Amino acid sequence: MFTTLTRRAVAVLMLTAGLASADNQTKTDEFQLTRRDFTELAFKPGAAGPIKIEADWKGTGVIKKDIALKMQLLRPDGSVAKEATGGSPLPVTFALTAAKFNQNKGKNYKVVLRHNAAGQDDEKVKGTLKVTFPTATVTVFDDSAKPIDLAGKGAKTEVSFTIPNKLGKLEVNIAFKNGLFNTKDLVAQLVRADGQSVNAEVDDSGLKLTRNVAQADLGKGLTWKVKLTNNGNPTVKGIKIVAKFTPN
């Protein structure tokens, strides 16, 4: 979509991101269980969405028997949201609705893995329990799959994205390929919906723009931009921009 600009060009390119996507977090637990033992893994969802759990284990004896375990996903009040019993690997998926998330917001859910399935051998098992769950942070822009090249001599480009209508922290990370002569010539600006620059950085790869979004910012609109200017001579290649928003 982007092409390298000519040395004399002072062009402005526009890229508008799609819908924001919720980020996920993964927690793991390395466990060893003998018969009638259990392990727990607590986590706190930051948003509604799918909760994905998987346990993978092996028997520790000489034969390494296939032992079935029992998995439970418990709500904050201790009730069972979902349950499964089986051999390794044992996956469980649960859809956390917006209503249930709001009801239990800020509280821990828990995965419990038990070595108490009926008819199983007493052999000890060893493995990994993993849970992936939605967080409050959303990615509002990410061009990592199609990074930008920007020519020198003052060439410009900008990208646009929409933030949620909430108070929170906006963080933009900018990385690019540092060529032999690419030092500190790339200027990055974070621009509010009314066109006001609220943060600017000049550096080599690893630029970070942040803004604690206040009600006054939201009142100007939800469409923000990152503007880039290359004041150096050589083209800056492979510019990756990732913007994330975390509500208060």
C-alpha positions as CSV (number, residue, x, y, z in Angstrom):
1,M,0.0,0.0,0.0
2,F,2.9,2.3,0.7
3,T,5.7,3.2,-1.6
4,T,9.0,4.9,-1.0
5,L,8.6,8.7,-1.6
6,T,11.0,10.5,-3.9
7,R,13.6,12.7,-2.3
8,R,11.8,15.9,-3.3
9,A,8.4,14.8,-2.3
10,V,6.6,16.1,0.8
11,A,3.7,13.7,0.7
12,V,1.1,12.8,3.3
13,L,-0.1,9.2,3.2
14,M,-3.1,8.0,5.2
15,L,-3.8,4.6,6.5
16,T,-6.9,4.0,8.6
17,A,-6.8,1.0,11.0
18,G,-9.7,-1.5,11.3
19,L,-11.7,-2.2,14.4
20,A,-9.8,-2.5,17.7
21,S,-8.9,-6.0,18.8
22,A,-8.8,-7.1,22.4
23,D,-5.5,-8.3,23.7
24,N,-5.0,-11.6,25.5
25,Q,-2.8,-12.7,28.4
26,T,-1.5,-16.2,29.1
27,K,-0.6,-17.6,32.5
28,T,1.0,-21.0,33.0
29,D,1.5,-23.4,35.9
30,E,4.1,-26.3,36.0
31,F,2.6,-29.0,38.1
32,Q,3.2,-32.5,39.6
33,L,0.2,-34.4,40.9
34,T,-0.1,-37.6,42.8
35,R,-3.5,-39.4,43.3
36,R,-6.1,-37.1,45.0
37,D,-3.8,-34.0,44.6
38,F,-4.9,-30.9,42.7
39,T,-3.4,-27.7,41.4
40,E,-5.0,-24.2,41.0
41,L,-4.3,-21.3,38.6
42,A,-6.0,-18.0,39.3
43,F,-6.5,-15.3,36.7
44,K,-8.4,-12.0,36.4
45,P,-10.1,-11.4,33.0
46,G,-10.0,-7.7,31.9
47,A,-12.8,-8.0,29.4
48,A,-15.4,-10.3,28.0
49,G,-14.3,-12.9,25.5
50,P,-13.1,-16.4,25.1
51,I,-11.2,-18.1,27.9
52,K,-9.0,-21.0,26.6
53,I,-7.5,-23.5,28.9
54,E,-5.2,-26.5,28.1
55,A,-3.4,-29.0,30.2
56,D,-0.7,-31.3,28.9
57,W,0.9,-34.0,31.1
58,K,2.6,-37.4,31.2
59,G,2.9,-40.1,33.8
60,T,6.3,-40.1,35.6
61,G,6.6,-43.9,36.0
62,V,8.7,-46.2,33.8
63,I,5.8,-47.0,31.5
64,K,4.4,-43.4,31.6
65,K,0.8,-44.4,31.8
66,D,-2.0,-42.3,30.2
67,I,-3.7,-40.9,33.2
68,A,-7.0,-39.0,33.0
69,L,-7.4,-35.7,35.0
70,K,-10.4,-33.6,35.9
71,M,-10.4,-29.9,35.0
72,Q,-12.8,-27.2,36.3
73,L,-13.2,-23.6,35.6
74,L,-14.6,-21.8,38.7
75,R,-16.2,-18.5,38.9
76,P,-15.3,-16.0,41.6
77,D,-18.2,-17.3,43.8
78,G,-16.8,-20.9,43.5
79,S,-19.5,-22.2,41.1
80,V,-18.4,-24.3,38.2
81,A,-18.5,-22.5,34.8
82,K,-17.2,-25.5,32.9
83,E,-15.8,-29.0,33.6
84,A,-14.1,-31.7,31.6
85,T,-12.3,-35.0,32.3
86,G,-9.9,-36.7,29.9
87,G,-6.4,-37.6,29.0
88,S,-3.6,-35.3,27.8
89,P,-3.9,-32.9,26.2
90,L,-7.1,-31.6,27.7
91,P,-8.5,-28.4,26.2
92,V,-11.4,-26.4,27.5
93,T,-12.9,-23.2,26.0
94,F,-15.4,-20.9,27.7
95,A,-17.2,-17.8,26.4
96,L,-17.2,-15.1,29.1
97,T,-20.2,-12.9,28.3
98,A,-20.2,-9.1,28.9
99,A,-23.0,-9.6,31.5
100,K,-21.0,-12.1,33.5
101,F,-17.8,-10.1,33.1
102,N,-19.4,-7.0,34.5
103,Q,-21.0,-9.0,37.3
104,N,-17.6,-10.3,38.4
105,K,-15.3,-7.4,37.2
106,G,-12.1,-7.2,39.1
107,K,-12.4,-10.7,40.7
108,N,-10.4,-13.8,40.1
109,Y,-11.5,-16.8,38.2
110,K,-9.7,-20.1,38.9
111,V,-8.7,-23.2,37.0
112,V,-8.5,-26.4,39.1
113,L,-6.9,-29.5,37.8
114,R,-7.5,-32.7,39.9
115,H,-6.0,-36.2,39.9
116,N,-9.2,-37.8,41.1
117,A,-10.9,-39.2,38.0
118,A,-12.6,-42.5,38.7
119,G,-10.8,-45.7,37.8
120,Q,-7.4,-44.0,37.3
121,D,-4.0,-45.4,38.4
122,D,-2.1,-43.9,41.3
123,E,0.8,-42.9,39.1
124,K,2.2,-39.4,39.6
125,V,1.8,-37.0,36.6
126,K,3.9,-34.0,35.6
127,G,2.9,-31.3,33.1
128,T,1.8,-27.8,32.3
129,L,-1.5,-26.0,32.8
130,K,-2.1,-22.9,30.6
131,V,-4.9,-20.4,30.5
132,T,-5.4,-17.6,27.9
133,F,-7.9,-14.9,28.7
134,P,-8.9,-11.4,27.4
135,T,-7.4,-8.3,29.0
136,A,-8.6,-4.7,29.2
137,T,-6.0,-3.5,26.8
138,V,-7.0,-3.3,23.1
139,T,-4.8,-2.9,20.1
140,V,-6.2,0.0,18.1
141,F,-3.6,0.0,15.3
142,D,-0.9,-2.5,14.2
143,D,0.8,-2.3,10.8
144,S,3.5,-4.9,11.7
145,A,2.4,-7.1,8.8
146,K,2.8,-4.3,6.3
147,P,5.5,-1.9,7.7
148,I,6.0,1.5,6.1
149,D,9.0,2.9,4.2
150,L,9.5,6.6,4.3
151,A,11.9,8.6,2.1
152,G,14.1,11.4,3.4
153,K,14.4,15.2,2.9
154,G,11.3,16.0,5.0
155,A,9.0,13.4,3.6
156,K,5.9,12.8,5.7
157,T,3.3,10.1,6.4
158,E,0.5,9.5,8.9
159,V,-1.7,6.8,10.1
160,S,-5.1,7.1,11.7
161,F,-7.0,5.0,14.3
162,T,-10.0,5.2,16.6
163,I,-9.7,4.8,20.4
164,P,-12.5,3.7,22.7
165,N,-14.7,6.4,24.2
166,K,-13.2,5.8,27.6
167,L,-10.6,7.4,29.9
168,G,-7.3,5.5,29.8
169,K,-3.7,5.3,28.6
170,L,-2.8,5.4,24.9
171,E,0.6,4.0,24.1
172,V,2.2,3.9,20.6
173,N,5.4,2.0,19.9
174,I,7.4,2.7,16.7
175,A,10.2,0.5,15.5
176,F,12.1,0.5,12.3
177,K,15.3,-0.8,10.6
178,N,18.2,1.3,11.5
179,G,20.4,1.8,8.4
180,L,24.0,2.9,8.5
181,F,23.0,6.6,8.4
182,N,19.7,6.4,10.2
183,T,20.4,8.1,13.5
184,K,17.9,10.5,15.0
185,D,16.1,12.0,12.0
186,L,12.7,10.5,12.3
187,V,10.2,12.7,14.1
188,A,7.0,11.1,15.5
189,Q,4.0,13.0,16.7
190,L,0.8,11.8,18.5
191,V,-2.0,14.0,17.2
192,R,-5.5,14.4,18.8
193,A,-8.7,14.5,16.8
194,D,-8.7,18.3,16.7
195,G,-5.2,18.3,15.1
196,Q,-3.3,19.2,18.2
197,S,0.0,17.4,18.8
198,V,0.0,16.1,22.3
199,N,3.3,14.2,22.3
200,A,6.4,14.1,20.0
201,E,9.7,12.2,20.0
202,V,12.8,12.3,17.9
203,D,15.1,9.3,18.1
204,D,16.2,6.1,16.4
205,S,14.2,2.8,16.5
206,G,12.3,2.3,19.7
207,L,10.2,5.5,19.8
208,K,7.3,5.5,22.3
209,L,4.4,8.0,22.4
210,T,2.1,8.0,25.4
211,R,-1.0,9.9,26.5
212,N,-3.2,9.6,29.5
213,V,-6.5,10.3,27.7
214,A,-8.7,12.7,29.7
215,Q,-12.3,13.7,29.2
216,A,-11.1,16.9,27.4
217,D,-9.3,14.7,24.9
218,L,-12.4,12.5,24.3
219,G,-14.4,15.7,23.7
220,K,-12.3,16.5,20.7
221,G,-13.1,13.2,19.0
222,L,-12.0,9.6,18.9
223,T,-9.9,9.5,15.7
224,W,-6.2,10.0,16.5
225,K,-3.2,10.0,14.3
226,V,0.5,9.3,14.4
227,K,2.5,11.6,12.1
228,L,6.0,10.8,10.9
229,T,8.6,13.1,9.3
230,N,11.9,11.9,8.0
231,N,14.4,14.8,8.2
232,G,17.3,12.7,7.2
233,N,18.6,11.9,3.8
234,P,18.2,8.1,3.5
235,T,14.9,6.2,3.4
236,V,13.8,4.8,6.8
237,K,12.6,1.3,6.1
238,G,10.3,-1.1,7.8
239,I,8.5,1.3,10.2
240,K,6.2,-0.7,12.4
241,I,3.6,1.2,14.4
242,V,1.6,-0.5,17.2
243,A,-0.9,1.5,19.2
244,K,-2.6,0.1,22.4
245,F,-5.3,1.5,24.6
246,T,-5.8,0.5,28.3
247,P,-8.9,1.9,30.0
248,N,-8.7,3.2,33.5
